[in-house]
Amino acid sequence: MAEIIDNRDRALRRAKRPPHHPPDPGVYDPPTSTDKGFIKGAWAVAGFGGRDFYVAAIPAAMARELVTRHHYSHRVVNNSYVHLGVYFRRNLAGVLSFGYALQPARAGKVVEGTGTTEYLELNRMWLADVCPRNSESMAIAYSFRYIRQVMPWIGWVQSFADERCGRWGVVYQAANFLYVGSHKSQFLFLDCDYYHDLLVTAHRTSGGRSKVIREGLDRALRLTFRQFRYVFFLKPGWRKRLRLPVLPYPKPEDGQN
């Protein structure tokens, strides 16, 4: 009886899933071969990889727990809707979450003609130190294989490296992303934590972090950091629609770009 109820619950969730979201793969068996390939679920492709290293779809709740516990920001991005676990030797050892950008409708400013459901932003990635060297770029590559297969309408993926955390995008450089420039973002430092300046003006009636920074604004330190934008084309033909210049990869010794 419990299995019947579970199947009905999953069927209901599948029916409610937005059409641009990845399909629910259903139950799947972990790969047993070292050969790399797609991991088939009961209803759809679940992931990509081989026995010793693979990525596979995980529930949003599990991804959020991993991000909150292990990612350097300790915060989730609520509009993420593609969540992949990273498995090393059949141990869950990482997570990647993709979703909309902060301003989804502005995707066309990056790649001309892009609709809000035709691109993704890799907004959270964490891998445990137990994973071998180059695991981050491998996890990204496997994720892209999965996304191409189950979400063929996605034309490109973007991500940002945050100067505030000493990150210049080395992982994206290793994964052959294009570097298309940086922009400066305003942050506020208050009591051992950083807050984006947008929290001061957005959601004035909301609580949480917005309320904390508004109430402590007179003590907060204003800081400026760069965010480095990287783009990868899942559909190579879309590159000709890129509206930003492709630049040399930034390095810490470069100073201000």
RAVEN-V754757 format. One record per helix or strand of 3 or more residues. SS is the DSSP state (~ for helix, > for strand). FROM is the first residue (numbers start at 1). TO is the last residue. Records with the same first field share a line. If there is no record, write none. Layout:
SS=FROM-TO, FROM-TO
This chain:
~=2-16, 60-70, 104-109, 135-150, 163-165, 170-174, 198-201, 208-215, 236-241, 252-254
>=37-41, 45-49, 53-57, 80-88, 91-99, 119-127, 156-162, 178-190, 193-196, 221-233
